[in-house]
Amino acid sequence: MMTAALVFAFASFAIGLLVTLWRIIVGPDPADRILALDTMVINVIAMILLYGIWRGSHVYFEAALLIALVGFVSTVAYCRFILRGDIIE
């Protein structure tokens, strides 16, 4: 039963990744692309966590935490670049 739930979750997040990739490509303005990129990071984190559950390893949880930190910082930096044209003041 757990395997079926993991397969369903992987498929759901894969569809979410495809939809956000489409929004990054087609997005009408930079704000849509930033939000899609942030959503894509969250979907990747969820898939890494699901893979860690499937493999039964704690290493993937630590990797997901590091990706979450980098994703947050990159989203903030990209937003500051779009708004001000400069990241570091």
C-alpha atoms as a printed R data frame, in Angstrom:
   type eleno elety resid chain resno      x      y       z
1  ATOM     1    CA   MET     A     1  0.000  0.000   0.000
2  ATOM     2    CA   MET     A     2  2.859  2.366   0.793
3  ATOM     3    CA   THR     A     3  4.418  1.770  -2.618
4  ATOM     4    CA   ALA     A     4  1.186  2.698  -4.387
5  ATOM     5    CA   ALA     A     5  0.928  5.908  -2.370
6  ATOM     6    CA   LEU     A     6  4.529  6.826  -3.191
7  ATOM     7    CA   VAL     A     7  4.006  6.163  -6.903
8  ATOM     8    CA   PHE     A     8  0.873  8.314  -6.890
9  ATOM     9    CA   ALA     A     9  2.711 11.105  -5.056
10 ATOM    10    CA   PHE     A    10  5.664 10.942  -7.469
11 ATOM    11    CA   ALA     A    11  3.286 11.152 -10.433
12 ATOM    12    CA   SER     A    12  1.411 14.080  -8.907
13 ATOM    13    CA   PHE     A    13  4.567 16.067  -8.252
14 ATOM    14    CA   ALA     A    14  5.917 15.217 -11.710
15 ATOM    15    CA   ILE     A    15  2.763 16.671 -13.249
16 ATOM    16    CA   GLY     A    16  3.218 19.715 -11.017
17 ATOM    17    CA   LEU     A    17  6.785 20.100 -12.269
18 ATOM    18    CA   LEU     A    18  5.620 19.986 -15.881
19 ATOM    19    CA   VAL     A    19  2.948 22.604 -15.247
20 ATOM    20    CA   THR     A    20  5.391 24.948 -13.535
21 ATOM    21    CA   LEU     A    21  7.920 24.417 -16.331
22 ATOM    22    CA   TRP     A    22  5.217 25.480 -18.766
23 ATOM    23    CA   ARG     A    23  4.576 28.615 -16.676
24 ATOM    24    CA   ILE     A    24  8.301 29.437 -16.706
25 ATOM    25    CA   ILE     A    25  8.420 29.143 -20.490
26 ATOM    26    CA   VAL     A    26  5.141 30.934 -21.277
27 ATOM    27    CA   GLY     A    27  4.854 33.280 -18.279
28 ATOM    28    CA   PRO     A    28  3.718 36.725 -19.456
29 ATOM    29    CA   ASP     A    29  5.858 38.680 -16.996
30 ATOM    30    CA   PRO     A    30  8.842 38.077 -14.705
31 ATOM    31    CA   ALA     A    31  6.690 37.817 -11.564
32 ATOM    32    CA   ASP     A    32  4.943 34.726 -12.963
33 ATOM    33    CA   ARG     A    33  8.300 33.180 -13.769
34 ATOM    34    CA   ILE     A    34  9.613 33.871 -10.250
35 ATOM    35    CA   LEU     A    35  6.569 32.266  -8.649
36 ATOM    36    CA   ALA     A    36  6.806 29.285 -10.995
37 ATOM    37    CA   LEU     A    37 10.489 28.852 -10.175
38 ATOM    38    CA   ASP     A    38  9.737 28.948  -6.444
39 ATOM    39    CA   THR     A    39  6.946 26.411  -6.919
40 ATOM    40    CA   MET     A    40  9.303 24.214  -8.922
41 ATOM    41    CA   VAL     A    41 11.819 24.265  -6.064
42 ATOM    42    CA   ILE     A    42  9.089 23.211  -3.651
43 ATOM    43    CA   ASN     A    43  8.044 20.356  -5.958
44 ATOM    44    CA   VAL     A    44 11.643 19.166  -6.265
45 ATOM    45    CA   ILE     A    45 11.999 19.240  -2.484
46 ATOM    46    CA   ALA     A    46  8.842 17.153  -2.149
47 ATOM    47    CA   MET     A    47 10.123 14.626  -4.684
48 ATOM    48    CA   ILE     A    48 13.447 14.342  -2.863
49 ATOM    49    CA   LEU     A    49 11.608 13.752   0.401
50 ATOM    50    CA   LEU     A    50  9.442 11.078  -1.222
51 ATOM    51    CA   TYR     A    51 12.544  9.398  -2.608
52 ATOM    52    CA   GLY     A    52 14.077  9.475   0.870
53 ATOM    53    CA   ILE     A    53 10.969  7.808   2.279
54 ATOM    54    CA   TRP     A    54 11.095  5.178  -0.452
55 ATOM    55    CA   ARG     A    55 14.802  4.449   0.095
56 ATOM    56    CA   GLY     A    56 14.558  4.729   3.890
57 ATOM    57    CA   SER     A    57 17.574  7.032   4.104
58 ATOM    58    CA   HIS     A    58 17.976 10.197   6.149
59 ATOM    59    CA   VAL     A    59 20.517 11.717   3.762
60 ATOM    60    CA   TYR     A    60 17.783 12.835   1.370
61 ATOM    61    CA   PHE     A    61 16.049 14.793   4.114
62 ATOM    62    CA   GLU     A    62 19.206 16.772   4.761
63 ATOM    63    CA   ALA     A    63 19.645 17.366   1.032
64 ATOM    64    CA   ALA     A    64 16.057 18.628   0.825
65 ATOM    65    CA   LEU     A    65 16.760 21.057   3.660
66 ATOM    66    CA   LEU     A    66 19.811 22.435   1.876
67 ATOM    67    CA   ILE     A    67 17.884 22.808  -1.385
68 ATOM    68    CA   ALA     A    68 15.111 24.617   0.491
69 ATOM    69    CA   LEU     A    69 17.594 27.124   1.890
70 ATOM    70    CA   VAL     A    70 19.236 27.721  -1.480
71 ATOM    71    CA   GLY     A    71 15.826 27.976  -3.174
72 ATOM    72    CA   PHE     A    72 14.637 30.613  -0.728
73 ATOM    73    CA   VAL     A    73 17.775 32.707  -1.099
74 ATOM    74    CA   SER     A    74 17.708 32.455  -4.892
75 ATOM    75    CA   THR     A    75 14.047 33.507  -5.013
76 ATOM    76    CA   VAL     A    76 14.740 36.545  -2.851
77 ATOM    77    CA   ALA     A    77 17.803 37.465  -4.918
78 ATOM    78    CA   TYR     A    78 15.904 37.102  -8.196
79 ATOM    79    CA   CYS     A    79 13.051 39.276  -6.881
80 ATOM    80    CA   ARG     A    80 15.481 41.961  -5.745
81 ATOM    81    CA   PHE     A    81 17.184 41.878  -9.123
82 ATOM    82    CA   ILE     A    82 13.864 42.301 -10.951
83 ATOM    83    CA   LEU     A    83 12.699 45.120  -8.665
84 ATOM    84    CA   ARG     A    84 15.925 47.091  -8.271
85 ATOM    85    CA   GLY     A    85 18.265 45.852 -10.981
86 ATOM    86    CA   ASP     A    86 20.890 45.169  -8.345
87 ATOM    87    CA   ILE     A    87 21.216 42.352  -5.828
88 ATOM    88    CA   ILE     A    88 23.832 43.783  -3.487
89 ATOM    89    CA   GLU     A    89 23.445 47.361  -2.318
